[in-house]
Amino acid sequence: MAKKKPSYKEAQSELEEIVNKLESESTDIDDLTELTKRATELVKYCREKLRSTEEELKANSE
């Protein structure tokens, strides 16, 4: 079963959690790669969501 995409707010919240973990000195080096990969996925998702929303707004204002 495919994993449900998070809402923008959920993705943003998860990104904030990851940043907090990365900023703490207690983050295990083994987790660093996985956290960075997940953060990259979330940033890409948020950018796509913002881009599609902007396109919809432009289309609706014409």
DOSELUM-608909 format. One record per residue: residue number from 1; residue in one letter; chain; x, y, z of N, C-alpha, C in turn. Coordinates in Angstrom, 3 decimals. Example, Ala and Ser with C-alpha at 12.3 -4.5 7.8 and 13.67 -1.06 7.14 Angstrom:
# DOSELUM-608909
 seq type mol      n_X      n_Y      n_Z     ca_X     ca_Y     ca_Z      c_X      c_Y      c_Z
   1    A   A   13.190   -5.690    7.800   12.300   -4.500    7.800   13.200   -3.300    7.800
   2    S   A   12.850   -2.250    7.080   13.670   -1.060    7.140   12.900    0.030    7.870
END
This chain:
# DOSELUM-608909
 seq type mol      n_X      n_Y      n_Z     ca_X     ca_Y     ca_Z      c_X      c_Y      c_Z
   1    M   A    0.845   -1.176    0.000    0.000    0.000    0.000    0.893    1.243    0.000
   2    A   A    0.546    2.222   -0.798    1.330    3.445   -0.902    1.155    4.292    0.356
   3    K   A    2.242    4.924    0.745    2.206    5.778    1.919    1.523    7.093    1.569
   4    K   A    0.603    7.534    2.439   -0.138    8.774    2.224    0.814    9.961    2.326
   5    K   A    0.683   10.895    1.386    1.514   12.093    1.433    1.053   12.980    2.582
   6    P   A    2.009   13.588    3.268    1.626   14.461    4.379    1.030   15.767    3.859
   7    S   A    0.304   16.439    4.712   -0.148   17.779    4.351    1.080   18.689    4.410
   8    Y   A    0.936   19.880    3.874    2.045   20.830    3.914    2.435   21.112    5.363
   9    K   A    1.441   21.291    6.196    1.691   21.592    7.609    2.416   20.435    8.305
  10    E   A    2.014   19.208    8.006    2.681   18.036    8.582    4.127   17.934    8.121
  11    A   A    4.364   18.198    6.843    5.716   18.154    6.304    6.587   19.225    6.954
  12    Q   A    6.041   20.406    7.105    6.771   21.508    7.733    7.107   21.159    9.190
  13    S   A    6.168   20.582    9.883    6.378   20.188   11.272    7.472   19.128   11.386
  14    E   A    7.436   18.153   10.490    8.462   17.108   10.497    9.834   17.695   10.182
  15    L   A    9.877   18.647    9.260   11.143   19.316    8.954   11.698   20.034   10.179
  16    E   A   10.830   20.692   10.916   11.262   21.385   12.129   11.831   20.399   13.149
  17    E   A   11.197   19.237   13.277   11.694   18.201   14.183   13.080   17.722   13.749
  18    I   A   13.253   17.533   12.456   14.543   17.077   11.939   15.621   18.123   12.205
  19    V   A   15.300   19.388   11.966   16.262   20.458   12.218   16.674   20.460   13.687
  20    N   A   15.705   20.321   14.568   16.012   20.275   15.998   16.934   19.112   16.336
  21    K   A   16.670   17.956   15.742   17.534   16.788   15.974   18.939   17.034   15.449
  22    L   A   19.022   17.641   14.248   20.338   17.894   13.659   21.128   18.927   14.454
  23    E   A   20.424   19.873   15.052   21.098   20.904   15.835   21.556   20.394   17.194
  24    S   A   20.922   19.349   17.678   21.346   18.800   18.964   22.613   17.982   18.751
  25    E   A   23.491   18.070   19.695   24.762   17.359   19.565   24.617   15.883   19.888
  26    S   A   23.428   15.471   20.291   23.221   14.076   20.666   22.769   13.202   19.494
  27    T   A   22.641   13.792   18.306   22.213   13.013   17.140   23.293   12.004   16.777
  28    D   A   22.887   10.770   16.682   23.801    9.686   16.342   24.233    9.823   14.885
  29    I   A   25.492    9.614   14.639   26.039    9.754   13.275   25.349    8.806   12.300
  30    D   A   24.907    7.655   12.788   24.211    6.696   11.918   22.850    7.217   11.478
  31    D   A   22.243    8.080   12.286   20.938    8.651   11.944   21.062    9.867   11.029
  32    L   A   22.230   10.447   10.981   22.438   11.679   10.227   22.068   11.539    8.755
  33    T   A   22.492   10.475    8.131   22.199   10.259    6.706   20.704   10.119    6.464
  34    E   A   20.036    9.329    7.294   18.599    9.125    7.126   17.820   10.417    7.369
  35    L   A   18.207   11.177    8.375   17.532   12.444    8.657   17.720   13.423    7.498
  36    T   A   18.913   13.461    6.960   19.202   14.359    5.846   18.413   13.954    4.598
  37    K   A   18.335   12.667    4.321   17.559   12.181    3.174   16.087   12.545    3.328
  38    R   A   15.549   12.314    4.522   14.137   12.615    4.762   13.880   14.109    4.633
  39    A   A   14.777   14.917    5.169   14.621   16.367    5.068   14.625   16.804    3.609
  40    T   A   15.488   16.216    2.809   15.547   16.543    1.380   14.234   16.197    0.696
  41    E   A   13.669   15.034    1.017   12.380   14.628    0.445   11.276   15.611    0.842
  42    L   A   11.270   16.014    2.103   10.239   16.926    2.587   10.354   18.314    1.959
  43    V   A   11.573   18.802    1.811   11.775   20.107    1.173   11.291   20.055   -0.272
  44    K   A   11.624   18.987   -0.970   11.180   18.835   -2.361    9.655   18.808   -2.428
  45    Y   A    9.022   18.062   -1.532    7.567   17.975   -1.486    6.944   19.348   -1.236
  46    C   A    7.494   20.080   -0.259    6.952   21.405    0.075    7.104   22.377   -1.096
  47    R   A    8.239   22.335   -1.767    8.442   23.209   -2.934    7.431   22.895   -4.032
  48    E   A    7.218   21.602   -4.284    6.247   21.202   -5.315    4.838   21.654   -4.934
  49    K   A    4.500   21.513   -3.664    3.182   21.917   -3.186    2.996   23.421   -3.347
  50    L   A    4.008   24.203   -2.989    3.938   25.653   -3.142    3.826   26.047   -4.611
  51    R   A    4.598   25.389   -5.455    4.578   25.682   -6.891    3.210   25.385   -7.492
  52    S   A    2.635   24.237   -7.145    1.330   23.895   -7.715    0.235   24.823   -7.194
  53    T   A    0.342   25.229   -5.939   -0.628   26.173   -5.388   -0.527   27.516   -6.094
  54    E   A    0.694   27.961   -6.342    0.897   29.223   -7.048    0.314   29.155   -8.459
  55    E   A    0.522   28.040   -9.144   -0.022   27.874  -10.496   -1.552   27.884  -10.485
  56    E   A   -2.139   27.236   -9.484   -3.599   27.240   -9.372   -4.134   28.640   -9.138
  57    L   A   -3.471   29.383   -8.277   -3.899   30.750   -8.004   -3.809   31.635   -9.247
  58    K   A   -2.741   31.476   -9.992   -2.583   32.248  -11.235   -3.669   31.876  -12.234
  59    A   A   -3.946   30.593  -12.344   -4.967   30.134  -13.288   -6.354   30.641  -12.893
  60    N   A   -6.618   30.701  -11.614   -7.924   31.157  -11.151   -8.086   32.655  -11.216
  61    S   A   -6.992   33.386  -11.272   -7.086   34.844  -11.312   -7.192   35.387  -12.747
  62    E   A   -7.056   34.516  -13.712   -7.120   34.942  -15.114   -8.533   34.983  -15.615
END
